[in-house]
């Protein structure tokens, strides 16, 4: 798990794939979520059950900025 205060190493050279944890920019804001990318559908899935998945609609301002490759716990 990734906890508040942890340090993440993000690799911007990796092509993001389904089920990877990514840093994404959605409507100008950064977010860290698990990428769902199947059958033409794209969504950002939170690990925290208190939050809902975010469906990426056509025309949305969306970019995967990088892929999380390592987590250093505080």
One Martini backbone bead per residue (centre of mass of N, CA, C, O) as a GRO file, in nm:
protein
   74
    1UNK     BB    1   0.100   0.034   0.011
    2UNK     BB    2   0.000   0.374   0.018
    3UNK     BB    3   0.112   0.639   0.222
    4UNK     BB    4   0.129   0.896   0.403
    5UNK     BB    5   0.461   1.015   0.322
    6UNK     BB    6   0.543   0.871   0.093
    7UNK     BB    7   0.776   0.765  -0.157
    8UNK     BB    8   0.774   0.809  -0.507
    9UNK     BB    9   0.851   0.635  -0.807
   10UNK     BB   10   0.851   0.782  -1.131
   11UNK     BB   11   0.796   0.661  -1.467
   12UNK     BB   12   0.789   0.826  -1.788
   13UNK     BB   13   0.890   0.581  -1.996
   14UNK     BB   14   0.642   0.421  -1.941
   15UNK     BB   15   0.393   0.234  -2.063
   16UNK     BB   16   0.081   0.230  -1.985
   17UNK     BB   17  -0.110  -0.018  -1.803
   18UNK     BB   18  -0.310  -0.228  -1.697
   19UNK     BB   19  -0.307  -0.205  -1.335
   20UNK     BB   20  -0.148   0.042  -1.293
   21UNK     BB   21   0.018   0.281  -1.118
   22UNK     BB   22  -0.071   0.629  -1.160
   23UNK     BB   23   0.001   0.943  -1.290
   24UNK     BB   24  -0.252   1.187  -1.337
   25UNK     BB   25  -0.415   1.420  -1.561
   26UNK     BB   26  -0.720   1.588  -1.460
   27UNK     BB   27  -0.823   1.882  -1.529
   28UNK     BB   28  -0.525   1.989  -1.406
   29UNK     BB   29  -0.504   1.736  -1.205
   30UNK     BB   30  -0.348   1.544  -0.982
   31UNK     BB   31  -0.331   1.174  -0.969
   32UNK     BB   32  -0.352   0.859  -0.782
   33UNK     BB   33  -0.400   0.559  -0.974
   34UNK     BB   34  -0.559   0.294  -1.114
   35UNK     BB   35  -0.546   0.150  -1.425
   36UNK     BB   36  -0.813   0.128  -1.661
   37UNK     BB   37  -0.759  -0.077  -1.972
   38UNK     BB   38  -1.043  -0.182  -2.161
   39UNK     BB   39  -1.220  -0.205  -2.440
   40UNK     BB   40  -1.184   0.129  -2.460
   41UNK     BB   41  -1.171   0.165  -2.156
   42UNK     BB   42  -1.130   0.438  -1.916
   43UNK     BB   43  -0.992   0.436  -1.578
   44UNK     BB   44  -0.985   0.544  -1.233
   45UNK     BB   45  -0.872   0.360  -0.947
   46UNK     BB   46  -0.924   0.341  -0.624
   47UNK     BB   47  -0.808   0.207  -0.319
   48UNK     BB   48  -1.013   0.371  -0.177
   49UNK     BB   49  -1.345   0.298  -0.079
   50UNK     BB   50  -1.437   0.617  -0.044
   51UNK     BB   51  -1.396   0.609  -0.354
   52UNK     BB   52  -1.457   0.667  -0.686
   53UNK     BB   53  -1.455   0.602  -0.992
   54UNK     BB   54  -1.301   0.729  -1.301
   55UNK     BB   55  -1.434   0.821  -1.591
   56UNK     BB   56  -1.313   0.846  -1.922
   57UNK     BB   57  -1.401   1.077  -2.143
   58UNK     BB   58  -1.455   1.206  -2.423
   59UNK     BB   59  -1.263   1.511  -2.419
   60UNK     BB   60  -1.091   1.486  -2.191
   61UNK     BB   61  -0.850   1.608  -1.971
   62UNK     BB   62  -0.597   1.360  -2.034
   63UNK     BB   63  -0.302   1.221  -1.854
   64UNK     BB   64  -0.028   1.015  -1.838
   65UNK     BB   65   0.263   1.092  -1.660
   66UNK     BB   66   0.308   0.810  -1.490
   67UNK     BB   67   0.478   0.531  -1.329
   68UNK     BB   68   0.471   0.338  -1.059
   69UNK     BB   69   0.773   0.159  -0.920
   70UNK     BB   70   0.809   0.288  -0.619
   71UNK     BB   71   0.801   0.250  -0.252
   72UNK     BB   72   0.871   0.464   0.029
   73UNK     BB   73   0.854   0.428   0.351
   74UNK     BB   74   0.843   0.630   0.641
   0.00000   0.00000   0.00000
